[in-house]
């Protein structure tokens, strides 16, 4: 077994001090945004919450909590993290309805 898969890969060198938190509902649904980084906020009052670092809009974008496992998988995959660091991964916002409620998720895009 390779225990190196349990190492968390970091997105160092991105100063997010002046970034604002954004909800997916606040983003342009027709636009593709480049992902500069990803992390999981484990101190959220709603439980673990994945966030995307999006430098072009100086934002930390909140993702739905059901994407925590996806975020963890990405963070333990060196190739996936390197691909994000190389600027080759983006996302677009997808809107859908569930139980008569407007919901939002993302669709990953290869850049």
Secondary structure, DSSP 8 states (H G I E B T S, - for coil): --GGGGS----TT---TT-EEE-GGGS-TT--EE--EEEEETT-TTS-EEEEEEGGGTEEEE--GGGHHHHHHHHT-HHHHHHHHTT-EEEEEEEEEETTEEEEEEEEEE-
